[in-house]
Amino acid sequence: MLILDPKNHTYTWDGQKVLGVSEILERAGLADKSWVSLYGLERGIAIHLATAYSDAGSLDESTVDPAVQPFLAAWRAFRRDIPTPILARERGYYDPAHGYAGTIDCVLGVPAAAWLLDLKTNTPPSYAPLQIGAYWNLLRANQIEVADCFTLALKPDGSYRLRKVDHVKGWAKFYEALQKVRAMT
């Protein structure tokens, strides 16, 4: 069973520590998160939680921090524009063949197939295609077929930007990073 320690953002599978997507990208030197402040991290977590609780219909609006409200408004605008069913939200997956785990932000069910969304609260970083490629593979390893993958940038003005990502190229580059990290250990 996959367990995420949210405080340290580390994963275990059946009691054994496994690498996470972010950890792999950082160890491979592809994701520098040293510039991210504690405030930014906490705000990002709050935005993810608020959007997920909103989707579940269990969000207490009085608990939403004013700094989170415009991002929640952006998510709700997106959901009004794309009102397809949600198949998964903030769910962890493990790939036993490649030995890594990650938490998927959102999988939407669309008429032809599913969409993988990775929520961002700013401009997606350069490593986003690798991250999304890794998530796409996690879903594939768990028999969930995804037709398209996107970053969804939620903006502080309440708008959003949906950008398609080449998940196949992203997976290839992530796989190279995974191999590099494995060779380092």
Secondary structure by P-SEA (a helix, b strand, c coil): cccccccccccccccbbbbcaaaaaaaacccccccccaaaaaaaaaaaaaaaaaaacccccccccccaaaaaaaaaaaaaaccccccccbbbbbbccccbbbbbcbbbbcccbbbbbbbbccccccaaaaaaaaaaaaaaaacccccbbbbbbbccccbbbbbbcaaaaaaaaaaaaaaaaaaac
